[in-house]
């Protein structure tokens, strides 16, 4: 069958199908997190600014340091993905504002995607310290545990209890 033999509806159907398939190849770009304004970031100066002035200039931080609350982080990530895939970061900006114990800015640093740690799991199983049992051992162990509950005394039953 050639394209010339198809009618107008057939040609339109093929074009519609090709257009639908091309949608799956579309890249989706997204920005997540802090919107960086370079002029505002450059206006934060060590020894001049404090927590209040940084908050007025840059806004509230994305997060404060877990181990050192005297560090504020402003984090932004740009991602891209194909329609049916997971997003991948192609650009990241982390602005870390360090404060001294009195609340004055002591240091401002920026970090990028090169500081991101990539974790590669060994396999898709979680290693535990328990003994390894097969499927049937786990199944019968759970059946025995549920069956053992049938003979248990309900809460409130017994001497002085209210259960029938």
N, C-alpha and C positions, 0 to 999 in steps of 0.2 A: 504494500500500500504506500503510495507516495503522498506527499502533502498536497499536490494538485488535485488528487481525487477526493480529499476531505472537503466537506462543505464548510460554509462559514462558521457553523456551530462547532465543528470539529477543530478548525483552526483556532477559534476563540478558546476552546477547551484546553488545547495544548498550550497556548499562551498563558492562560490562567494557571495551569499546573506549573509551568516554568517559573512564573512570577511567585507562586506559593513556595516553590522549592528554594528560590533565591532569598526569601525572607529568612530562612534558616542560616544563611551565611552572613547576615547582618551583624556588625559589631555594635555592642552596646557599651557606651562609656558612661562612667558614673564618678562623681566626686563625693567622698564621705569625710565628714569631720570638719575641722576648722577651716574657714576661708582665709587664706593668708593674704595680708596686705603688706607688701614689702616696706612701704614707707612707714607704716605703724610699727612694724617689727624693728626697723632700724632706729626708731625714735626711743626705744627702751635702752637706757644706758646704765651700766654698773656704777654704783656710787652716787647716782643721782635719783633714780627711781626707787620706790618702795612697793609693797604689796598693793596698796590702794591705787597708786598711780598706774601700775601695770594692769590692774583689773579695769580701770577706767579706759586705758588705751587699747588693750587687747581683748577685754572681756573676761568672763570666767574661764578658767582653764578646762581642758578636756578631762584631765585628772591630775591629782596631786601625787607625789611620790609615795609608794607603798612603804618603803623602808626609810625614806627621808621626806617628811612633809614639807621641808623647805625647798622643794623642787616642784615647779608647776610645769606641766606638759601640755602643749597645744599640738594636736595630732591631726594630720589630714592625709588621705590616701586617694589616689586616682586609680580606678580599675577599668578593665575592659574585658569583654567576654563575647563569645558567640552565643546565639540564642539558647542552645541546649547544653551549655557547658558552665562550669563554675567560674566565677570572676577571678581574675588574676591582677594583682597590683603591679602597675608599671611605673608608678611614681609615688613616693611617700615623703612627707616633710614632717619632722618632729622638731618643734621649738621647745627647748628646755630653759626655763628661767630659774636660776639658782638664787636663793635668798640667804643672807647671813642670819644669825640668831636674833638680831634686832629687826628683821623684816626688810632690810635694804637689799637691792639687787646686787649680787656679787659677781655673777657671770651669766652670759646668755650664749647658748650654743644651738646650732642646728645640725640635725642628722637626717640622713636620707635612707633610701632602700638598702644601701650597703650594710646597715646595722641590723637588719632584720635577720633573725635566726630561723633557719629552715629545719624542721624536724621531720625525719624520715622514719616512720615506724618500721620495725623489723618485719612484722606480718600483721595480718588483720585479726589477731587474737590477743586477748589480755592475759598475760602470764600471772598466775596467782600462786600462792604458797600452799594451797590445799592439795589434797591427793587427787590424782587424775582418775576419774571414773567414766565409764562409757555411758552411752545413751540409755541402755536398759537399767544399769545400776542407778542412774539419776532418776529415771522414771519410777522404778520400784521403791526407791528411797522416799520419794515424794508421796507415793501412794500409801506407804506405811506411815508416814508422818500425818497424813490427812486421816487415815483410818484410826490412828492412835488418838486423835482428838475426839472421836465419837464416844470413847469411854471416859472422857474427862468430866469432872463435875462442873456444872455451870457456875458462873460467878453468882454469889448470893445463895447458893444451895447449901444444904447441910444444916448443922445445928444452928438454929437461930436465923436461918436464911429465909428469904421470901419466895424462892423458886418452888414450883409445884413438884 
